[in-house]
Amino acid sequence: MGETASLSLINSTNADWEIVKSSSYQMNFWYFPEKITSKDAVQLIIERSGWIFNDHDLDMGIAEYK
């Protein structure tokens, strides 16, 4: 088990957000919802890999909504 973090995404706009891209490298948990509706919020847990042979300088993740 690696380090974990909590992430809140708050959509305070008048439009729904739909995911257009989500990718990660060396992350155990990196799951983002397909849609975040207008005036809604979600809380996520993300976790990077704890494997000792990973180069943690390369850990990354991206999620893009439109």
N, C-alpha and C positions, 0 to 999 in steps of 0.2 A: 504494500500500500504506500502510495506517495503522498506528497503534500496536497492538502485540499484547500479550496477557497470557495466562499459563497459569492455569487454574483447576482445583482438585481438589475433587471431591464425594465424600465418604466416608459411606456408609450403614452405620453401626455398629448399626443397630436390628435387631430380629427380623422386620421386615416389608419387603416390596419397596416401592420408591417408583415411582409412575407419574406421568408428567408430566400436569398438568392445564392449564397455560398456559405459552406461550413466545412472546414478541414482542420486537421490537427496533426501534430507529430509528437510522439512519445507522451500522449495523454491517455490515462485510463478512462476517464469520464469526460466527455465533451459532447453533450447532447443538448441541442437547442430546439425549441418548438418551431414547427413549420410556420405558424402565424401567431402574432401577438396583436390582439384586437385593440382598437382605439380606446384610450382611457383605461388601459389595463396594465398590470405589472406581473412579471414572473420572477421567481427566485430559482437559481440554478446552483448546483454544486459542480465544480470542476476539480479534477484531480490529475496531477501529472504522475508519470510512471516513477516508481521508486526503485526500479532495477538499477543496481549499482554500476553496471557496465555502460549505462547510457551517458552520453555527453549532454549534461543538462543545460549547457549553453545553447543547445539546439532545440530545446523544448519550445513549442509554439502552438498557437491556435488562432483561428480567425472565424468569425461569424459575421455575415453581412446581411442586413435587412433592407428592403426597399419598400 
